Amino acid sequence: MADNEQKEPHWYVAHTYSGYEKKVKAGIEMSIVNRHLEDRILEVRVPTETKIETKENGQRKEVEKKLFPGYVLVNMVMDDDTWYVVRNTRGVTGFVGPGSKAVPLSDEEMKHLGIHVENMVINFGVGDTVQVVAGPWRDTVGPIARMDNSKRTATLMVELFGRETPVDISFDQLSLLR
């Protein structure tokens, strides 16, 4: 349980069974909605990177690889309820930290993970056209339909299979097109 309840959200690392990262992410996100914890558990991430693999026949294929197999990152306000929800999600074996005490990631650790929490200056808004500069949607261009400042994401309308599709992208992966 949380020894000292926090008021500010921090990033924590939950340890999972290997191969269960996406199931754990989905389970936590379902609990957030069911228990109305949207204001206390802000984001759940399974850090991945896209790599190009060459098959035996010479064919190249884009593959998404987990950066930290067996771990899920959770941005949350730590209290007894949020600790319980994450810790008791199927597939979670515990938080990273001594004993059952979850320890938040430091700013330095988060920089190495590609998570930037400095006071980011955002020079775009709803209706602006932006370009994605990192991640799986890199080089995608689209208008911003919605912004969520608490999660630090913008919803872009991108063309996917001939249809306009909403995609949530982190602020730090976007650049305003001039």
C-alpha positions as CSV (number, residue, x, y, z in Angstrom):
1,M,0.0,0.0,0.0
2,A,1.0,3.6,-0.4
3,D,2.7,4.8,2.8
4,N,2.3,8.5,1.9
5,E,-0.5,9.5,-0.4
6,Q,0.6,11.8,-3.2
7,K,-1.4,14.6,-4.7
8,E,0.7,15.0,-7.9
9,P,0.9,12.3,-10.6
10,H,4.3,10.5,-11.0
11,W,5.5,7.7,-13.3
12,Y,5.7,4.3,-11.6
13,V,6.9,1.0,-13.0
14,A,4.7,-2.1,-12.6
15,H,6.4,-5.5,-13.0
16,T,4.4,-8.0,-15.1
17,Y,4.6,-11.5,-16.3
18,S,6.7,-11.5,-19.5
19,G,4.4,-11.3,-22.6
20,Y,1.5,-9.9,-20.5
21,E,2.4,-6.2,-20.9
22,K,-0.4,-5.4,-23.4
23,K,-3.0,-7.4,-21.4
24,V,-1.9,-5.6,-18.2
25,K,-2.2,-2.2,-20.0
26,A,-5.7,-3.1,-21.2
27,G,-6.7,-4.4,-17.8
28,I,-5.6,-1.2,-16.0
29,E,-7.3,1.0,-18.6
30,M,-10.5,-1.0,-18.1
31,S,-10.3,-0.6,-14.3
32,I,-9.7,3.2,-14.8
33,V,-13.0,3.5,-16.6
34,N,-15.0,1.1,-14.4
35,R,-13.8,2.7,-11.2
36,H,-13.8,6.3,-12.6
37,L,-10.1,6.9,-11.8
38,E,-9.4,9.0,-15.0
39,D,-8.3,11.9,-12.8
40,R,-5.8,9.8,-10.8
41,I,-4.4,7.2,-13.2
42,L,-3.6,9.3,-16.2
43,E,-1.7,7.1,-18.6
44,V,-0.5,3.5,-19.0
45,R,2.4,2.8,-21.4
46,V,4.2,-0.2,-22.8
47,P,7.3,1.4,-24.2
48,T,8.1,0.0,-27.7
49,E,10.3,0.9,-30.7
50,T,9.8,0.0,-34.3
51,K,12.6,-2.0,-35.9
52,I,13.1,-3.3,-39.5
53,E,13.8,-7.0,-39.6
54,T,15.0,-8.8,-42.6
55,K,13.5,-12.3,-43.1
56,E,15.4,-15.3,-44.6
57,N,13.9,-14.6,-48.0
58,G,15.2,-11.1,-47.9
59,Q,11.9,-9.5,-47.3
60,R,12.0,-6.5,-44.9
61,K,9.3,-6.2,-42.3
62,E,8.6,-3.5,-39.6
63,V,8.3,-5.1,-36.2
64,E,7.3,-3.4,-32.9
65,K,9.6,-4.5,-30.1
66,K,9.1,-3.9,-26.4
67,L,11.9,-1.8,-24.9
68,F,11.4,-3.3,-21.4
69,P,9.8,-6.8,-21.5
70,G,8.0,-7.5,-18.3
71,Y,7.3,-3.9,-17.3
72,V,4.5,-1.4,-17.8
73,L,4.8,2.4,-17.0
74,V,1.9,4.0,-15.2
75,N,1.4,7.8,-14.7
76,M,-0.7,8.1,-11.6
77,V,-1.5,9.9,-8.3
78,M,-0.4,7.3,-5.8
79,D,-2.9,6.5,-3.1
80,D,-4.4,3.3,-1.6
81,D,-7.1,3.0,-4.4
82,T,-4.7,3.5,-7.3
83,W,-2.1,1.2,-5.8
84,Y,-4.7,-1.5,-5.2
85,V,-6.1,-1.2,-8.8
86,V,-2.7,-1.5,-10.5
87,R,-1.3,-4.1,-8.1
88,N,-4.3,-6.3,-8.4
89,T,-4.6,-6.2,-12.1
90,R,-4.2,-9.7,-13.6
91,G,-0.6,-10.2,-14.7
92,V,1.0,-7.6,-12.4
93,T,3.5,-9.1,-9.9
94,G,4.2,-5.8,-8.1
95,F,5.7,-2.3,-8.4
96,V,9.4,-1.6,-8.8
97,G,10.6,-0.5,-5.4
98,P,11.5,-2.0,-2.0
99,G,9.0,-4.4,-0.7
100,S,5.5,-3.4,-1.6
101,K,6.3,0.4,-1.7
102,A,6.2,1.9,-5.2
103,V,9.0,4.3,-6.0
104,P,8.3,7.0,-8.6
105,L,10.8,7.4,-11.5
106,S,13.1,10.3,-11.3
107,D,13.2,13.0,-14.0
108,E,16.6,11.6,-15.2
109,E,15.2,8.1,-15.5
110,M,12.2,9.3,-17.4
111,K,14.4,11.2,-19.9
112,H,16.1,7.9,-20.7
113,L,12.7,6.4,-21.4
114,G,11.8,9.2,-23.8
115,I,9.2,10.7,-21.3
116,H,9.7,14.4,-21.0
117,V,7.9,16.2,-18.2
118,E,9.5,19.6,-18.3
119,N,7.1,22.4,-18.7
120,M,6.7,21.9,-22.4
121,V,5.7,24.9,-24.5
122,I,2.9,23.9,-26.8
123,N,2.6,26.0,-29.9
124,F,-0.4,24.2,-31.5
125,G,-4.0,23.8,-30.7
126,V,-7.3,22.3,-32.0
127,G,-7.6,22.9,-35.8
128,D,-3.8,23.3,-36.3
129,T,-2.1,20.9,-38.8
130,V,0.9,19.1,-37.2
131,Q,3.5,16.5,-38.1
132,V,4.4,13.5,-36.0
133,V,8.1,13.6,-35.4
134,A,8.6,10.3,-33.4
135,G,7.0,7.0,-32.7
136,P,5.1,4.6,-35.0
137,W,3.2,7.4,-36.7
138,R,6.4,9.4,-37.6
139,D,6.0,11.6,-40.6
140,T,2.2,11.5,-40.4
141,V,0.5,14.9,-41.0
142,G,-3.0,15.8,-39.8
143,P,-5.2,18.3,-38.1
144,I,-5.7,18.3,-34.3
145,A,-9.3,17.3,-33.5
146,R,-9.0,17.4,-29.7
147,M,-6.4,18.0,-27.0
148,D,-6.1,16.4,-23.5
149,N,-3.8,18.5,-21.4
150,S,-3.9,16.2,-18.4
151,K,-2.7,13.2,-20.5
152,R,-0.5,15.5,-22.7
153,T,-2.0,14.1,-25.9
154,A,-3.6,15.4,-29.0
155,T,-6.1,13.5,-31.2
156,L,-5.1,13.7,-34.8
157,M,-7.4,12.8,-37.7
158,V,-5.3,10.7,-40.0
159,E,-6.2,8.8,-43.1
160,L,-6.1,5.0,-42.5
161,F,-7.5,2.6,-45.1
162,G,-9.2,5.4,-46.9
163,R,-11.0,6.7,-43.8
164,E,-10.4,9.6,-41.4
165,T,-9.4,7.9,-38.1
166,P,-8.7,9.5,-34.7
167,V,-5.2,8.7,-33.3
168,D,-3.9,9.9,-29.9
169,I,-0.3,11.2,-30.1
170,S,1.8,12.6,-27.2
171,F,2.5,16.3,-27.3
172,D,6.3,15.7,-27.4
173,Q,5.9,13.7,-30.6
174,L,4.2,16.6,-32.5
175,S,5.5,19.6,-34.4
176,L,3.4,22.4,-35.8
177,L,3.5,22.7,-39.6
178,R,4.0,26.3,-40.8
